[in-house]
Amino acid sequence: MGKRVPVVEFSTRVASAALHQAREQVPQMMASSKTDSTVVEEVVKHVPEVLLPHQRIASVIAGVGGYVPERVMTSEYIEKTVGFAEKFNMPLGTIEKITGVRERRYANDTQISSDMAYEASKIALERAGVAPEELDVVIFASASHDIAEPATANIVQAKLGAINAHCLDIKNACNSFLNGMDIMDAFMKTGRCRVGLVAAGEVLSKFVNWDIETIDQLELGFSAFTLGDGGGAIVFKAEEDKGRGIHKTSFTSDGRAWDLATIKGGGTLCPFDLSQNYFVSRSADINRLAIRQIPPAVKSMIAQNGWELGDVELVVPHQVTRSITERLMRIGGVPIEKAMITIHKYGNTAAASVPMALADAVEEGRVGRDSKIMLVGGASGFSVGIVTVVL
């Protein structure tokens, strides 16, 4: 038997032969039509003379940005506004004691989700040294959107002036941003994107029910009092794989739990029922799913990367409460000191929480070039998302 030709080399030879044949024959076949001949000539100009050898492409983080609006909303202010003491005999400080949320930011009356994403994206682009018109793909990945149709990514594109970008929305509750990163990674590794932006913008304060009168209502609506507004964005560049960039991703979903945390208004289920436009959550049930599913997924992802726990310099988790984050870290075997905790000052910012926390970590110098990090999310639906990255 002769020497075996590697698959990549073989496919390259075949493609090159076909290309040579096409260059010779196609113009002759189309010569009878001036219009068709012109089209072929234009196409041939963009076909490389020599096909590039197979290269592994990495999706490298080039810039990270975070943004929070100016208005600070303290937990004590919320408790006074709702009437925790008068209605439920709960003392001031209850929200912070239970969740760890001392304050969060609220957008002003004119700010919307795309504004949060836009402000964060400007910072990320500046840090990456990328002009908006250089972007090939813009992904808006959030739990909250500006409008039902079209995609909010188009609004972000218009605000940025990213006139050459293909735009789309990704929606998967609090894991939207991690899913957006995974999709951007696929775009880059298949050669369909050189420079891309994933942006999240959340204005969740509009979905808080302030008219709570009963314990049952409080049980379902309590989690909404932890919500905050903000934006986060990451600029990616497709580069030759030299160990940096997105390494591995892992996502699982259990759709049977879809109704544990919802905003049912605005879709085809409850299109005009305003009473369904508030965020409600069965927090205890969601937390049980998180505890059951997230730590094993974290341990598995570390093993798949060939890393040890000690190799991970920082874990950037989606944060619902301080206590559940600490518990998940402890079960996963990761010291809490390695977690980027921001919930005390931002609250639960849904899909924007991970990029916002990562932006803070970069600004504070907790991570830098070549740092191994893990982005971890649990979201209503129920879903788990993990992305490992070398900065």
Order of alpha helices (4+ residues) and beta strands (2+ residues): alpha-alpha-beta-beta-alpha-alpha-alpha-beta-alpha-beta-alpha-beta-alpha-beta-alpha-beta-beta-beta-beta-alpha-beta-alpha-alpha-alpha-beta-beta
